[in-house]
Each structure stands twice: as C-alpha cells, then as structure tokens.
C-alpha cells in the first residue's frame, strides 16, 4: 500500500509481490487507486505450420548442400516475411541453422 511515486513501488514489483495497491491524487484533485495482481497468463505468441517449417528447411538444405550457395547474405533467408523465414532458418539444426544459445530467463519491469 502506498503512492505510485513512492520509491518502494518499483521495489515491490521487482520482488514479485502478489498484490500491490496505490492511492494517488491527480491534477483534477480526484483520488484514484490502482491495484496490481501478479498472476501467470499462459498464451500463444504465435504458431507456425509444421509443413511450412519442414519445407523451408528442405529448400534451405537443397540450396546450401546441393547447390552450394555459400553467400552469407542469401536472398532466400530474408524472403517470405509472412512465413518468418529468417527465424525458421535460424532454428534449423546445424549446419543449416545456427547453434543453440539460451541466455536464461530475463525479467523486464517497465514503469
């Protein structure tokens, strides 16, 4: 419980408090309150058709292994933004894609 301008407000958010409540006075001399509740919200960010991914990897395999295109800035990687081809290509197993790198979970708090 406190004011949004209180220095403890962002600390409570960073500590992952389940409930945070604030009371404030706006420029119109009206009191306002804000309640934040920490909860998990599972959601889908996106979905790619499996056949689209496999066909992209197949075309990439043909281009790199059999046609021996070693140009680092291949047009085919940037092509087809609707299929997210650049991301799909990077997700392919080595030697077609890129090695896996995981930096760990990052929490970003924005006030």
Secondary structure as a PSIPRED ss2 file (coil, helix, strand):
# PSIPRED VFORMAT (PSIPRED V4.0)

   1 X C   1.000  0.000  0.000
   2 X E   0.000  0.000  1.000
   3 X C   1.000  0.000  0.000
   4 X C   1.000  0.000  0.000
   5 X C   1.000  0.000  0.000
   6 X C   1.000  0.000  0.000
   7 X C   1.000  0.000  0.000
   8 X H   0.000  1.000  0.000
   9 X H   0.000  1.000  0.000
  10 X H   0.000  1.000  0.000
  11 X H   0.000  1.000  0.000
  12 X H   0.000  1.000  0.000
  13 X H   0.000  1.000  0.000
  14 X H   0.000  1.000  0.000
  15 X C   1.000  0.000  0.000
  16 X C   1.000  0.000  0.000
  17 X C   1.000  0.000  0.000
  18 X C   1.000  0.000  0.000
  19 X E   0.000  0.000  1.000
  20 X E   0.000  0.000  1.000
  21 X E   0.000  0.000  1.000
  22 X E   0.000  0.000  1.000
  23 X E   0.000  0.000  1.000
  24 X E   0.000  0.000  1.000
  25 X E   0.000  0.000  1.000
  26 X C   1.000  0.000  0.000
  27 X C   1.000  0.000  0.000
  28 X C   1.000  0.000  0.000
  29 X C   1.000  0.000  0.000
  30 X C   1.000  0.000  0.000
  31 X E   0.000  0.000  1.000
  32 X E   0.000  0.000  1.000
  33 X E   0.000  0.000  1.000
  34 X E   0.000  0.000  1.000
  35 X E   0.000  0.000  1.000
  36 X E   0.000  0.000  1.000
  37 X E   0.000  0.000  1.000
  38 X C   1.000  0.000  0.000
  39 X C   1.000  0.000  0.000
  40 X C   1.000  0.000  0.000
  41 X C   1.000  0.000  0.000
  42 X C   1.000  0.000  0.000
  43 X C   1.000  0.000  0.000
  44 X C   1.000  0.000  0.000
  45 X C   1.000  0.000  0.000
  46 X C   1.000  0.000  0.000
  47 X C   1.000  0.000  0.000
  48 X C   1.000  0.000  0.000
  49 X C   1.000  0.000  0.000
  50 X H   0.000  1.000  0.000
  51 X H   0.000  1.000  0.000
  52 X H   0.000  1.000  0.000
  53 X H   0.000  1.000  0.000
  54 X H   0.000  1.000  0.000
  55 X H   0.000  1.000  0.000
  56 X H   0.000  1.000  0.000
  57 X H   0.000  1.000  0.000
  58 X H   0.000  1.000  0.000
  59 X H   0.000  1.000  0.000
  60 X H   0.000  1.000  0.000
  61 X H   0.000  1.000  0.000
  62 X H   0.000  1.000  0.000
  63 X H   0.000  1.000  0.000
  64 X H   0.000  1.000  0.000
  65 X H   0.000  1.000  0.000
  66 X H   0.000  1.000  0.000
  67 X C   1.000  0.000  0.000
  68 X C   1.000  0.000  0.000
  69 X C   1.000  0.000  0.000
  70 X C   1.000  0.000  0.000
  71 X C   1.000  0.000  0.000
  72 X C   1.000  0.000  0.000
  73 X C   1.000  0.000  0.000
  74 X C   1.000  0.000  0.000
  75 X H   0.000  1.000  0.000
  76 X H   0.000  1.000  0.000
  77 X H   0.000  1.000  0.000
  78 X H   0.000  1.000  0.000
  79 X C   1.000  0.000  0.000
  80 X C   1.000  0.000  0.000
  81 X H   0.000  1.000  0.000
  82 X H   0.000  1.000  0.000
  83 X H   0.000  1.000  0.000
  84 X C   1.000  0.000  0.000
  85 X H   0.000  1.000  0.000
  86 X H   0.000  1.000  0.000
  87 X H   0.000  1.000  0.000
  88 X H   0.000  1.000  0.000
  89 X H   0.000  1.000  0.000
  90 X H   0.000  1.000  0.000
  91 X H   0.000  1.000  0.000
  92 X C   1.000  0.000  0.000
  93 X C   1.000  0.000  0.000
  94 X C   1.000  0.000  0.000
  95 X C   1.000  0.000  0.000
  96 X C   1.000  0.000  0.000
  97 X C   1.000  0.000  0.000
  98 X C   1.000  0.000  0.000
  99 X C   1.000  0.000  0.000
 100 X C   1.000  0.000  0.000
 101 X C   1.000  0.000  0.000
 102 X C   1.000  0.000  0.000
 103 X C   1.000  0.000  0.000
 104 X C   1.000  0.000  0.000
 105 X C   1.000  0.000  0.000
 106 X C   1.000  0.000  0.000
 107 X C   1.000  0.000  0.000
 108 X C   1.000  0.000  0.000
 109 X C   1.000  0.000  0.000
 110 X C   1.000  0.000  0.000
 111 X C   1.000  0.000  0.000
